[in-house]
Amino acid sequence: MDNMNFDIKKLENKKSVWIYIGLFFLFILLLPHLAFIADHISLSSNEGWNAYLARRAMGLDHAPLYPPSEQMVFNNYPPSSFYVVGLFGWLLGDMIVAGRVISLLALVFCAWATGRIVLAWGGTRGGAWLAGLLVMLYCTVFYSDYVAMDDPQWLGQAVIMVGFMLLAGTGGQTGWSGAWRPFCAGFVMVAGLTFKHNILALPAAVFVWLLLTDRRHAVAWTGGCLVSLCLLGGLYYSCFGPDFIQGVFGHKRIFYAQGMLKGLGNVVGLGGMMVSCAFVPWLRLPHRSGLLLGLYLLLAVASAIVQRTGAGVSHNACFEALIAAALCAGLALSYLATAGGMVGRLRGRTRLVGMVGLNLLPVAVSLPAYLPYLYRSNVTIIVEQLGASNETIAAVRAIDGDVACETLALCYWAHKPVVMDFFNYSQHVAVTHDAQALEQAVDHHDIAAFVSNSRFDTQEDVWEFPNLWRIIRARYPHVRLQGAAYIVTP
């Protein structure tokens, strides 16, 4: 008995050591993102766009949150995130910094919630730690552009994870007889879709799972979804009218079939964790939760592949697949850690080490190249980009009149109103072949200058948005490099 207690303590100590090692590497990966979270360096064209819309939600800009379709500014996102970020940004004084902080906290919450769900389904603390660390490590290495970026994807995912936790019965709620929990879970998940409307795999998996396992709870969950949809949908429609529906559901976008290859590449990168699915049938999870987990992973993978066909859709399409795969990994580790003895022809501990190594292999292989790149790029930000970006912002601020920026954060920090959304307007023009609004603006010189982060190889050729720049350059021939961008004037 004493030897058995000694072995258990020894195993727990080893787990603690590996957890501390994982947390150390996670801190090293997060440090550069934390160091520049308040700097005026745009991480994405989405940052300035979200900031402007957050200002509109707070009434700080006298413009509608959902503009009419004939304008050159579009809003194809649901409204909830703009109010959350807008309120925090109003208190903080910078919408972009507020969005970055909220996004980072939401990512950490999603990792924590993943671990809590592992525990709720009977997993071990080691399995819960592994699941949460995998979410953070994979995100910081492979999806680092969305770490501490002003974008509502992780915030919406965090709200939906609250619904998932309610459904899984975290926090010691073990009874399954009442219908209140699936009702509340459905309500919260639909509320999460009002932050970001592409997080569909988990709600769809829950609906199918409940239909197959518990019709009464399926009715309760559907009722919660409908109540949330009627309350929030009705509220937002009463506030914004048809422009809300047209903006979110009628948005013009080009789709490329070859984008599926990017989605497949992202999914293959999660393959090590997906091997853990082989252990799910042995886990005997409560309430047939293994079926829910399998459905979630399957639909999340399919969703990632399909969403990547859309122009402008990036790694955010893969977050659900990452969380589902991390759940499988955490539960598989829990099974192997508690099974003991032989599992098939191999000892349980051998499979345990092999499974953890397989989960961490992509990260371990990438770290030797990624870490130097991460810190070298941040040194470049300090030495070159930050000063150049501030120079561009100062130049834009000094221009008399409206300015249209490809990177909207530059115009936001220069305290200029938003007059053009390059990406969404280019999609609109490509689909409808209607560029009348831009043509009128350049003909009448309504916009004082355009700012491009593309490289002008000649005065006629640019790398991005050629359908828009051909129209602009016909009336705006002068180009000068100012800091980090080119300023184009009549």
C-alpha positions in Angstrom: 0.0 0.0 0.0 2.8 2.4 0.9 4.5 1.7 -2.5 1.3 2.3 -4.3 0.8 5.7 -2.6 4.5 6.5 -3.4 3.9 5.7 -7.1 0.8 7.9 -7.2 2.6 10.8 -5.6 5.5 10.3 -8.0 3.1 10.4 -11.0 1.3 13.5 -9.7 4.7 15.2 -9.3 5.7 14.4 -12.8 2.4 15.8 -14.1 3.0 19.0 -12.2 6.4 19.4 -13.7 5.1 19.0 -17.2 2.3 21.4 -16.5 4.8 24.1 -15.2 6.9 23.5 -18.3 3.8 24.0 -20.5 2.9 27.2 -18.7 6.4 28.5 -19.0 6.4 28.1 -22.8 3.0 29.6 -23.0 4.2 32.7 -21.1 7.2 33.0 -23.5 4.8 32.8 -26.5 2.3 35.3 -25.0 4.9 37.8 -23.8 5.4 39.6 -27.2 1.7 40.0 -27.7 1.3 41.4 -24.2 4.3 43.8 -24.7 2.7 45.6 -27.7 -1.0 45.3 -26.8 -1.3 49.1 -26.4 0.9 50.2 -29.3 -0.3 51.8 -32.5 0.6 48.9 -34.7 -2.3 47.4 -36.6 -2.5 43.6 -36.3 -5.2 43.3 -39.0 -7.4 45.5 -41.1 -10.3 44.2 -38.9 -9.0 46.1 -35.9 -9.8 49.6 -37.1 -13.1 48.4 -38.6 -14.2 46.9 -35.3 -13.1 50.1 -33.4 -15.1 52.4 -35.7 -18.2 50.2 -35.3 -17.7 50.1 -31.5 -17.7 53.9 -31.5 -20.9 53.9 -33.4 -22.5 51.5 -31.0 -21.6 53.9 -28.1 -23.0 56.9 -30.0 -19.5 58.5 -30.3 -19.8 58.7 -34.1 -23.0 60.2 -35.5 -23.5 57.4 -38.1 -25.6 54.2 -38.0 -24.2 50.9 -36.8 -25.6 49.3 -39.9 -25.2 51.7 -42.9 -27.4 51.6 -46.0 -26.0 49.4 -48.8 -25.3 52.3 -51.1 -22.5 53.6 -48.8 -18.8 52.4 -48.9 -18.9 51.3 -45.2 -20.4 47.9 -44.4 -21.2 46.0 -41.2 -21.7 42.2 -41.7 -21.2 41.3 -38.0 -23.9 40.9 -35.3 -24.0 43.9 -32.9 -23.3 42.5 -29.4 -19.5 42.6 -29.5 -19.6 46.3 -30.5 -21.4 47.2 -27.3 -19.1 45.1 -25.0 -15.9 46.4 -26.6 -17.4 49.9 -27.0 -18.2 50.2 -23.3 -14.8 49.0 -22.3 -13.2 51.2 -24.9 -15.1 54.2 -23.8 -13.8 53.7 -20.3 -10.2 52.9 -21.5 -10.0 55.6 -24.2 -9.0 53.3 -27.1 -11.4 50.9 -28.8 -8.6 48.9 -30.4 -6.7 48.3 -27.1 -10.0 47.4 -25.4 -10.8 44.9 -28.1 -7.4 43.3 -27.8 -7.7 42.9 -24.0 -11.1 41.4 -24.3 -10.1 39.1 -27.1 -7.1 37.8 -25.0 -9.2 37.3 -21.9 -11.8 35.5 -24.0 -9.1 33.1 -25.4 -7.9 32.4 -21.8 -11.5 31.7 -20.7 -12.1 29.3 -23.6 -9.0 27.4 -22.6 -10.2 27.3 -19.0 -13.7 26.3 -20.0 -12.3 23.4 -22.1 -10.5 22.0 -19.1 -13.7 22.4 -16.9 -15.7 20.4 -19.4 -13.1 17.6 -19.3 -13.5 17.5 -15.6 -17.3 17.6 -15.8 -17.3 14.6 -18.1 -15.2 12.6 -15.6 -11.7 13.5 -16.8 -8.7 14.0 -14.5 -7.1 17.2 -13.5 -4.1 16.4 -15.7 -6.4 15.8 -18.7 -8.1 19.1 -18.0 -4.8 21.0 -17.8 -3.6 19.3 -21.1 -6.8 20.3 -22.9 -6.6 23.9 -21.8 -2.9 24.2 -22.6 -3.4 22.7 -26.0 -5.9 25.3 -26.9 -3.5 28.1 -25.8 -0.4 26.6 -27.3 -1.9 25.8 -30.7 -3.5 29.2 -30.8 -0.3 31.1 -29.9 1.8 29.1 -32.4 -0.5 28.4 -35.4 -3.2 31.1 -35.0 -1.1 33.8 -33.5 -2.6 36.5 -35.6 -5.8 36.2 -33.5 -4.0 36.4 -30.1 -4.8 39.8 -28.5 -6.3 41.1 -31.8 -9.4 43.3 -31.7 -11.8 40.8 -33.2 -15.0 39.3 -31.8 -14.3 35.7 -32.7 -12.9 34.6 -29.4 -15.4 36.7 -27.5 -18.3 35.0 -29.3 -16.6 31.6 -28.7 -16.3 32.4 -25.0 -20.1 33.1 -24.7 -21.0 29.9 -26.5 -18.6 28.0 -24.2 -20.6 29.3 -21.2 -23.6 27.5 -22.8 -21.5 24.4 -23.3 -20.5 24.4 -19.6 -24.1 24.7 -18.5 -25.0 21.8 -20.7 -22.0 19.7 -19.4 -22.9 20.4 -15.8 -19.8 22.1 -14.6 -19.5 23.5 -11.1 -20.8 20.4 -9.3 -24.2 20.4 -11.0 -24.6 16.6 -11.5 -28.4 16.3 -11.7 -29.8 15.8 -15.2 -33.5 15.6 -14.4 -34.5 19.2 -14.8 -35.0 21.0 -18.1 -33.7 24.3 -17.0 -30.0 23.6 -17.9 -30.6 22.7 -21.6 -33.0 25.7 -21.8 -30.4 28.1 -20.4 -27.6 26.5 -22.5 -29.7 27.1 -25.7 -30.4 30.7 -24.7 -26.7 31.4 -24.1 -25.5 29.7 -27.3 -27.8 31.8 -29.4 -26.8 34.9 -27.5 -23.2 33.9 -28.5 -24.2 34.0 -32.1 -25.1 37.7 -31.7 -21.4 38.3 -31.1 -20.1 36.2 -34.1 -22.5 34.3 -36.3 -20.1 31.7 -37.8 -19.8 29.6 -34.6 -22.3 27.0 -35.7 -20.7 23.5 -35.2 -21.4 23.2 -31.4 -25.1 24.4 -31.5 -25.8 22.1 -34.4 -24.0 19.2 -32.7 -26.0 19.8 -29.5 -29.3 19.9 -31.3 -28.6 16.6 -33.1 -27.3 14.9 -30.0 -30.3 15.9 -27.9 -32.7 14.7 -30.6 -31.0 11.3 -30.5 -30.6 11.0 -26.7 -33.3 13.0 -24.9 -36.3 14.4 -26.7 -37.5 16.3 -23.7 -34.3 18.1 -23.2 -34.2 18.7 -27.0 -37.5 20.6 -26.7 -36.1 22.6 -23.7 -32.9 23.4 -25.5 -34.8 24.5 -28.6 -37.1 26.6 -26.5 -34.1 28.4 -25.0 -32.8 29.0 -28.5 -36.1 30.4 -29.7 -36.6 32.7 -26.7 -33.1 34.1 -27.1 -33.6 34.5 -30.9 -36.9 36.3 -30.4 -35.7 38.5 -27.6 -32.3 39.5 -29.0 -33.2 39.3 -32.7 -36.4 41.4 -32.1 -34.4 43.9 -30.0 -31.8 44.4 -32.7 -34.3 44.5 -35.5 -36.3 47.2 -33.6 -33.1 49.2 -33.2 -31.6 48.9 -36.7 -34.4 47.8 -39.0 -33.9 46.0 -42.3 -30.4 47.3 -42.7 -29.4 45.0 -39.8 -30.8 41.9 -41.7 -29.2 43.1 -45.0 -25.9 43.8 -43.4 -25.5 40.5 -41.6 -27.2 38.1 -43.9 -27.1 39.8 -47.3 -23.4 40.6 -47.3 -21.6 40.2 -50.7 -18.6 37.9 -50.6 -16.5 36.0 -53.2 -15.9 32.3 -52.5 -12.9 30.3 -53.8 -13.0 26.5 -54.0 -9.2 26.4 -53.5 -9.8 27.8 -50.0 -10.9 24.3 -49.0 -7.2 23.3 -49.3 -6.3 25.9 -46.6 -9.1 24.5 -44.4 -7.8 20.9 -45.0 -4.3 22.1 -44.1 -5.5 23.6 -40.8 -7.4 20.4 -40.0 -4.4 18.2 -40.8 -2.4 20.3 -38.3 -4.9 19.1 -35.6 -4.5 15.5 -36.6 -2.4 14.5 -33.6 -5.2 15.5 -31.2 -7.8 13.9 -33.4 -6.1 10.6 -32.9 -7.4 10.8 -29.4 -10.9 10.3 -30.7 -10.1 6.6 -30.9 -10.3 6.5 -27.1 -13.7 8.2 -26.9 -15.8 5.0 -27.2 -13.9 3.5 -24.2 -14.4 6.5 -22.0 -18.1 5.8 -21.2 -18.8 9.5 -20.8 -22.0 10.4 -18.9 -25.3 10.9 -20.8 -23.7 9.6 -24.0 -21.6 12.7 -24.2 -19.1 10.8 -26.4 -21.7 11.1 -29.2 -21.9 14.9 -28.6 -18.1 15.1 -28.7 -17.9 13.1 -32.0 -20.6 15.2 -33.6 -18.9 18.4 -32.4 -15.5 17.5 -33.9 -17.0 16.2 -37.2 -19.1 19.4 -37.7 -16.3 21.7 -36.6 -13.9 20.2 -39.1 -16.5 20.4 -41.9 -17.3 24.0 -40.9 -13.6 25.0 -41.0 -13.1 23.6 -44.4 -16.2 25.2 -45.9 -15.7 28.6 -44.2 -12.1 28.9 -45.5 -13.6 29.1 -49.1 -14.8 32.6 -48.3 -12.6 35.6 -49.1 -11.1 37.2 -46.0 -11.9 34.1 -43.8 -8.8 33.1 -41.9 -7.8 30.9 -38.9 -10.8 32.0 -37.0 -12.8 29.3 -38.9 -10.7 26.6 -37.1 -11.3 27.6 -33.5 -14.2 25.2 -32.9 -12.2 22.3 -34.4 -9.3 23.2 -32.1 -11.5 23.1 -29.0 -13.2 19.9 -30.0 -9.9 18.2 -30.6 -8.4 19.5 -27.3 -11.4 18.0 -25.5 -10.7 14.6 -27.1 -7.0 14.9 -26.1 -7.8 15.8 -22.5 -10.3 12.9 -22.1 -8.0 10.4 -23.7 -5.2 11.4 -21.4 -7.6 11.0 -18.5 -8.5 7.5 -19.6 -4.9 6.4 -20.2 -3.8 7.9 -16.8 -6.4 5.9 -14.9 -6.7 2.7 -16.9 -3.3 1.3 -15.7 -1.9 -2.0 -16.8 -2.0 -3.0 -20.4 -4.0 -1.2 -23.1 -4.0 -3.5 -26.1 -0.4 -4.8 -26.5 1.2 -1.7 -24.9 1.4 -0.6 -21.3 -1.0 2.2 -20.4 1.9 4.5 -19.5 3.6 3.9 -22.8 0.4 4.9 -24.7 0.0 7.8 -22.3 3.4 9.2 -23.1 3.0 8.5 -26.8 -0.4 10.2 -27.0 0.8 13.3 -25.2 3.8 13.5 -27.5 1.6 13.1 -30.5 -0.6 16.0 -29.3 2.4 18.3 -28.7 4.5 17.2 -31.7 3.3 19.9 -34.1 4.0 22.6 -31.5 7.4 21.1 -30.5 8.5 20.8 -34.2 7.4 24.4 -34.9 8.8 26.1 -31.8 12.6 26.1 -32.8 11.7 28.1 -35.9 8.7 30.1 -34.6 10.2 31.4 -31.4 13.1 33.3 -33.1 10.7 34.6 -35.7 8.3 35.8 -33.0 10.9 37.7 -31.1 12.8 38.9 -34.2 9.5 40.3 -35.7 8.8 42.1 -32.4 12.3 43.7 -32.4 11.5 44.9 -35.9 8.3 46.4 -34.6 10.3 48.3 -31.9 13.0 49.5 -34.3 11.1 50.2 -37.5 7.4 49.6 -37.6 6.2 51.5 -34.5 8.0 54.7 -35.5 6.9 54.4 -39.2 3.3 53.7 -38.1 3.3 56.8 -35.8 4.7 58.9 -38.7 1.9 57.7 -41.0 -0.7 58.4 -38.3 0.6 62.0 -37.8 0.6 62.6 -41.6 -3.0 61.4 -41.9 -4.0 63.5 -39.0 -2.5 66.6 -40.6 -4.5 66.1 -43.9 -7.4 68.5 -44.2 -10.5 66.5 -45.0 -11.7 62.9 -45.1 -9.1 60.1 -45.6 -9.7 56.5 -46.7 -7.3 54.0 -45.3 -6.7 50.4 -46.3 -5.7 49.7 -42.8 -8.5 51.4 -40.9 -6.6 51.5 -37.6 -4.4 54.3 -39.1 -7.3 56.5 -39.8 -8.8 55.6 -36.4 -5.7 56.6 -34.5 -5.5 59.8 -36.6 -9.0 60.7 -35.4 -10.5 60.6 -38.9 -14.0 59.4 -39.6 -14.4 56.2 -41.6 -15.5 56.8 -45.1 -14.5 53.6 -46.9 -14.1 49.9 -46.0 -11.7 48.7 -48.6 -12.1 44.9 -48.1 -15.9 44.8 -47.9 -16.4 47.4 -50.6 -14.0 45.5 -52.9 -16.1 42.4 -52.3 -19.3 44.4 -53.1 -17.8 45.7 -56.3 -16.5 42.3 -57.4 -19.9 40.7 -56.9 -22.2 43.5 -58.1 -19.9 45.3 -60.5 -21.3 48.5 -59.0 -18.6 51.1 -58.0 -20.8 54.2 -58.5 -20.3 55.4 -54.9 -16.5 55.4 -55.3 -16.6 56.8 -58.8 -18.6 59.8 -57.6 -16.3 60.3 -54.6 -13.2 60.5 -56.7 -14.7 62.5 -59.4 -15.8 65.2 -56.9 -12.7 64.8 -54.8 -14.9 64.2 -51.7 -12.0 62.3 -50.2 -8.8 64.3 -49.6 -6.4 61.3 -49.7 -6.3 57.5 -49.8 -3.7 55.5 -47.7 -2.4 52.2 -49.0 -0.3 49.7 -47.1 0.3 47.9 -50.4 3.6 48.3 -52.1 3.5 50.5 -55.2 5.9 48.9 -57.7 4.9 51.5 -60.2 2.4 54.3 -60.0 -0.2 52.1 -61.7 0.3 48.7 -60.0 -0.6 47.8 -56.4 -0.8 44.4 -54.7 -4.3 44.6 -53.1 -7.7 45.8 -54.2 -6.9 46.4 -57.9 -10.6 46.9 -58.8 -10.7 49.9 -56.4 -7.3 51.3 -57.1 -7.8 51.5 -60.8 -10.8 53.9 -60.2 -8.9 55.9 -57.5 -5.7 56.3 -59.5 -7.6 57.8 -62.5 -8.2 60.9 -60.4 -5.5 60.7 -57.7 -2.1 60.4 -59.5 0.3 61.6 -56.8 1.8 59.0 -54.5 4.3 59.6 -51.6 5.7 57.1 -49.1 5.0 58.4 -45.5 6.2 56.2 -42.7 4.5 52.8 -43.0 2.1 53.5 -45.9 1.6 55.3 -49.2 -0.5 58.5 -49.3 -2.3 59.0 -52.6 -3.7 62.5 -53.4 -5.2 64.3 -56.4 
